[in-house]
Amino acid sequence: MATPHLLVVFLLVTAAAIVWMAQVQPRDAHVVKFELATSVDEARCLLCEFDSDSWARMRKTFERDSLFILGYTCFFMVVGLGVGRFSAPLGWTVVLLALAVGVFDILENTNALEVLSTDLSDASAPFLQRMSSWSRLKWFSLGPLALAIAWADFAQRTSAWGSVGAAVFAVTGIVFAVSWLAPSLLYTPLPIGLLAAAMIVQTVVAFRQPG
């Protein structure tokens, strides 16, 4: 199967995962704020208004996140393999960064599920700290990943769509990089919205490339 068609497959998997998670995701708290919580008190403040149903929904959100991780990780690894035809070092950089983001996300989820498996207590502190650390690494790593793809799209310049793709990924990468200093950016729809737009544009770019 050609690379563009693989991108479509994994884009659809990612979209399906988002819809699947939306069915259970709590609407009265920000999941990202919980992911970045570094202490029991901070997490308790976020979750204190949760009833048992909302708590269960939060746990299901992290359980279903595995499909989302699979979708976007494979998508960006396929992008990296495509970039590798133009520049092997840059292609492998994209592949390894995509894999790193996926691994960080899995480790974040593993610790989040440990926290949500029991009532919050001092025993939850180590899991919270690890969850927060892996979450920050995940979000921050999306910056260089997006910028690497932006550079590849710009360098190839195969079409006007390539320029659009480079621009969208460049903005996305900058936003995720800045979020390291301003985590509140991650509480808004902007970063994920930009990433989704970049994935769609990148799929179009792949179909527009010659050969």
Order of alpha helices (4+ residues) and beta strands (2+ residues): alpha-alpha-alpha-alpha-alpha-alpha-alpha-alpha
